[in-house]
Amino acid sequence: MPHWLDLMLQSLGPLLAAGLRFTVPLTLIAFVLGLGLGLGIALVRLFAPRPLAALAWLYVWIFRGTPLLVQLFVIFYGLPSAGILIDAFPAAVIGFTLNVGAYTSEIIRAAIASLPRGQWEASYAIGMTPSQTLRRTILPQAARVAVPPLGNSFIALVKDTSLAAAITVPELFQAAQRIVAVTYEPLILYSEAALIYLVLSSLLSWLQTLLERRLGRYGGYLEARA
């Protein structure tokens, strides 16, 4: 067996274990929390009084305009200077959640704003309150519009979790770094880590396509190609 293949097979277990223990939980927790945060921020920007909407805009401006790696460093390495100590994994969750919340808020806001005004007027005409209209009419339709970009954000987050290695989270990429430090085979190990990310991203892309077809957003086009 070639040396490179033997090394990849031996390191596959530790890499997958790190992915299951840290990469996957970090991705899921940060995305769920970020999605909830993004929904709240989007609603504030669309419907809240101007001072609150301005604060929401400021949050989005900061977290979309600064690198994610810098945000993680500020939370993990910077906050201790102010007496705030956060362990690596919670710091990564906080950083990714805030970053995801900023991007998903813009996706959700755009999806809600894209719906015709007639949807609101029709709901009011049958006696719905504004909150009922938002919950029963607007958000379900906006969800269909938002699924493709939200799916792309989720896939991007899976790859972005590799940045957590910079704040000592022992996820998949840092596991590869540790093996490289022992074997001195960076090309083989980093290529293997990249391959795992590629397989995971491809699987998620396939699931996203199934979800889009299920929701019927682009069903006719996809079914025509099938």
C-alpha positions as CSV (number, residue, x, y, z in Angstrom):
1,M,0.0,0.0,0.0
2,P,1.4,3.5,-0.9
3,H,2.6,5.5,2.1
4,W,0.2,8.4,1.4
5,L,-2.8,6.1,1.3
6,D,-1.8,4.3,4.5
7,L,-1.4,7.6,6.2
8,M,-4.8,8.8,5.1
9,L,-6.4,5.6,6.3
10,Q,-4.8,5.8,9.7
11,S,-5.7,9.5,10.1
12,L,-9.3,9.1,8.9
13,G,-10.6,7.9,12.2
14,P,-9.2,10.8,14.3
15,L,-10.3,13.4,11.7
16,L,-13.9,12.0,11.5
17,A,-14.0,11.8,15.3
18,A,-13.0,15.5,15.6
19,G,-15.6,16.4,13.0
20,L,-18.4,14.5,14.8
21,R,-17.4,15.8,18.3
22,F,-16.8,19.5,17.4
23,T,-17.4,20.5,13.8
24,V,-20.9,19.1,13.4
25,P,-22.2,20.4,16.8
26,L,-20.5,23.8,16.3
27,T,-22.2,24.1,12.9
28,L,-25.6,23.0,14.0
29,I,-25.7,25.1,17.3
30,A,-24.3,28.2,15.6
31,F,-26.7,28.0,12.7
32,V,-29.8,27.4,14.7
33,L,-29.0,30.2,17.1
34,G,-27.9,32.5,14.3
35,L,-31.1,31.8,12.3
36,G,-33.2,32.8,15.3
37,L,-31.1,35.9,15.9
38,G,-31.3,36.7,12.2
39,L,-35.0,36.5,12.2
40,G,-35.3,38.8,15.2
41,I,-32.9,41.3,13.7
42,A,-34.7,41.2,10.3
43,L,-38.1,41.9,12.0
44,V,-36.6,44.7,14.1
45,R,-35.1,46.4,11.0
46,L,-38.4,46.1,9.1
47,F,-41.0,46.9,11.8
48,A,-39.4,48.3,14.9
49,P,-39.1,52.0,15.8
50,R,-36.2,53.8,14.1
51,P,-33.8,53.8,17.1
52,L,-34.1,50.0,17.5
53,A,-33.8,49.6,13.7
54,A,-30.7,51.7,13.7
55,L,-29.1,49.5,16.4
56,A,-30.0,46.4,14.4
57,W,-28.4,48.0,11.3
58,L,-25.3,48.8,13.3
59,Y,-25.0,45.2,14.4
60,V,-25.3,43.9,10.8
61,W,-22.9,46.5,9.5
62,I,-20.2,45.5,12.1
63,F,-20.4,41.8,11.7
64,R,-20.8,41.8,7.9
65,G,-18.0,44.3,7.5
66,T,-15.3,42.6,9.6
67,P,-13.5,39.3,9.1
68,L,-14.9,36.3,10.9
69,L,-11.4,35.3,12.1
70,V,-11.0,38.8,13.7
71,Q,-14.3,38.4,15.4
72,L,-13.3,35.1,16.9
73,F,-10.0,36.6,18.1
74,V,-11.7,39.5,19.7
75,I,-14.1,37.2,21.6
76,F,-11.5,34.6,22.7
77,Y,-8.3,36.5,23.0
78,G,-9.5,40.1,23.4
79,L,-12.3,39.8,26.0
80,P,-10.0,38.4,28.7
81,S,-8.3,41.8,28.7
82,A,-11.7,43.2,29.9
83,G,-12.0,40.4,32.5
84,I,-14.3,38.2,30.4
85,L,-13.0,34.7,30.1
86,I,-14.8,32.3,27.7
87,D,-13.7,28.8,26.9
88,A,-12.8,28.0,23.3
89,F,-15.9,26.1,22.2
90,P,-18.4,28.6,23.7
91,A,-16.4,31.4,22.2
92,A,-16.6,29.8,18.8
93,V,-20.4,29.3,19.2
94,I,-20.8,33.0,20.1
95,G,-18.6,34.2,17.3
96,F,-20.2,32.1,14.6
97,T,-23.7,32.8,15.9
98,L,-23.2,36.5,15.8
99,N,-21.7,36.3,12.3
100,V,-24.4,34.0,11.0
101,G,-27.1,36.2,12.5
102,A,-25.9,39.2,10.6
103,Y,-26.0,37.4,7.2
104,T,-29.2,35.5,7.8
105,S,-30.9,38.7,8.9
106,E,-30.3,40.2,5.5
107,I,-31.5,37.1,3.7
108,I,-34.7,37.0,5.8
109,R,-35.3,40.7,5.5
110,A,-34.9,40.6,1.7
111,A,-37.3,37.6,1.5
112,I,-40.0,39.4,3.5
113,A,-39.5,42.6,1.6
114,S,-39.8,40.8,-1.7
115,L,-43.4,39.8,-1.1
116,P,-46.1,42.0,-2.7
117,R,-47.9,44.5,-0.5
118,G,-51.1,42.8,-1.7
119,Q,-50.4,39.8,0.6
120,W,-50.7,42.1,3.6
121,E,-53.8,43.8,2.3
122,A,-55.5,40.6,1.5
123,S,-54.8,39.2,5.0
124,Y,-56.1,42.4,6.6
125,A,-59.2,42.2,4.4
126,I,-60.2,38.8,6.0
127,G,-59.7,40.1,9.5
128,M,-56.2,39.1,10.4
129,T,-54.1,41.3,12.7
130,P,-50.6,42.4,11.7
131,S,-49.0,39.6,13.8
132,Q,-51.3,37.0,12.4
133,T,-50.6,38.2,8.9
134,L,-46.8,38.0,9.5
135,R,-47.0,34.5,11.1
136,R,-49.6,32.9,8.9
137,T,-49.1,34.5,5.5
138,I,-45.8,36.4,5.2
139,L,-43.2,34.2,6.9
140,P,-44.3,30.9,5.3
141,Q,-44.0,32.5,1.8
142,A,-40.7,34.2,2.7
143,A,-39.3,30.9,3.9
144,R,-39.6,29.5,0.4
145,V,-37.7,32.4,-1.0
146,A,-35.0,32.3,1.7
147,V,-34.3,28.5,1.6
148,P,-31.7,28.6,-1.2
149,P,-29.5,31.4,0.3
150,L,-29.9,30.0,3.8
151,G,-28.8,26.7,2.5
152,N,-25.8,28.3,1.0
153,S,-25.0,30.0,4.3
154,F,-25.2,26.7,6.1
155,I,-22.8,25.0,3.7
156,A,-20.4,28.0,4.0
157,L,-20.6,27.7,7.8
158,V,-19.5,24.1,7.7
159,K,-16.3,25.2,6.0
160,D,-15.9,28.3,8.1
161,T,-15.8,26.2,11.3
162,S,-12.2,25.4,10.3
163,L,-11.4,28.9,11.6
164,A,-12.2,27.7,15.1
165,A,-8.8,25.9,15.0
166,A,-7.3,29.4,15.4
167,I,-8.8,29.7,18.9
168,T,-7.9,26.1,19.9
169,V,-11.2,24.4,19.3
170,P,-10.1,20.8,18.5
171,E,-12.3,20.4,15.4
172,L,-11.6,18.6,12.2
173,F,-8.9,21.0,10.8
174,Q,-7.0,21.3,14.1
175,A,-7.0,17.5,14.3
176,A,-5.3,17.5,10.9
177,Q,-2.8,20.1,12.2
178,R,-2.0,18.0,15.2
179,I,-1.3,14.9,13.0
180,V,0.8,17.1,10.6
181,A,2.9,18.1,13.6
182,V,3.8,14.5,14.2
183,T,4.0,13.1,10.7
184,Y,5.4,16.1,8.9
185,E,3.1,15.3,5.9
186,P,1.1,18.6,5.4
187,L,0.1,17.9,1.8
188,I,-1.4,14.5,2.5
189,L,-3.2,15.5,5.7
190,Y,-4.6,18.9,4.6
191,S,-5.7,17.3,1.3
192,E,-7.6,14.7,3.3
193,A,-9.2,17.3,5.5
194,A,-10.2,19.2,2.4
195,L,-11.7,16.0,0.9
196,I,-13.8,15.5,4.0
197,Y,-15.1,19.0,3.8
198,L,-15.8,18.5,0.1
199,V,-17.8,15.3,0.7
200,L,-19.8,16.9,3.5
201,S,-20.5,20.1,1.5
202,S,-21.6,17.9,-1.5
203,L,-24.0,15.9,0.7
204,L,-25.5,19.1,2.1
205,S,-25.8,20.6,-1.4
206,W,-27.7,17.5,-2.5
207,L,-30.0,17.7,0.6
208,Q,-30.6,21.4,-0.2
209,T,-31.7,20.5,-3.7
210,L,-34.2,18.0,-2.3
211,L,-35.5,20.6,0.1
212,E,-35.9,23.2,-2.7
213,R,-37.8,20.6,-4.8
214,R,-40.0,19.7,-1.8
215,L,-40.9,23.3,-1.2
216,G,-41.7,23.7,-4.9
217,R,-39.7,26.9,-5.3
218,Y,-37.9,25.6,-8.3
219,G,-39.7,22.3,-8.6
220,G,-40.8,22.7,-12.3
221,Y,-37.3,23.4,-13.5
222,L,-35.7,20.6,-11.4
223,E,-38.3,18.1,-12.4
224,A,-37.9,19.0,-16.1
225,R,-34.2,18.2,-15.8
226,A,-34.7,15.0,-13.8
